[in-house]
C-alpha cells in the first residue's frame, strides 16, 4: 500500500519566509543608517554651504578666510564686533571668500540644552531656507548671545531671530534638528586649533593680535 503523501506545513514555511524578510529588512536598515552617519547626515541644499567642510560661504574672492566659531563663545562675539566691518568690506570688494564654520565645542556650557549644536543647526536651517540671510542671522545671534553656563536661547527665540532677518519660518527645521547629524560631523576645529574663534587665511592658522589690519588686511592685500 502506498504511503500517504505528507502535506506541507504552511505555517512553518510562512514563519521561515517572514524571518528571512525580517533579516533582509534589518540588514538594509543597518546599511542605510551607517551610510547616513558616515556621510554626515542630511546636508543643507543651500548653494553657499560646502557639504564636505560644512562651511557657509559669503563672497567669491580669491583669498579664503575661514573662521570657526561657537555661538556660546564670548570671544567669538568679540571677534565679530571687532573684525566684522573689515570682513564685510573685503567681501563686498571681492577680495575674500568668507567661510563660516559653526562648531559645537561649548555644548557643555549650556546646562544640558546643547545650545551650540542647536544654534549651529539653526544657522544651516537659515542658509537652507534663505542663503542671503545667514550672515545677518549669525550677527543677530551674537547680538543676543547668552552667557556661558546658562541654558542659552530657546528654540522659540532662535526661530524669532531667523524670522526677523528675513529667513521665514524655520520652526520645523529647528525643532526637528534637521541638520543635527551634519552639525555633529562637521562642527569641529581644524588640526592645530585650540579654541574659538579660530581664523585661517588660505590654509594658514592666524594668531590673533586684536588688530584687524595685521590679522586680516595685511594677509589678504
Secondary structure, 3 states (H helix, E strand, C coil): CCCCCCCCCHHHHHHHHHHHHHHHHHHHHHHHHHHHHHCCCCCCCCCCECCCCCCEEECCCCEEEEEEECCCCHHHHHHHHHHHHHHHHHHHCCCEEEEEEECCCCHHHCCCCCHHHHHHHHHHHHHHHCHHHHHHHHHHHHHCCCCCCCCCCCHHHHHHHHHHCCCCCCHHHHHCCCCHHHHHHHCCCCCCCCCCCEEEECCEEECCCCCHHHHHHHHHC
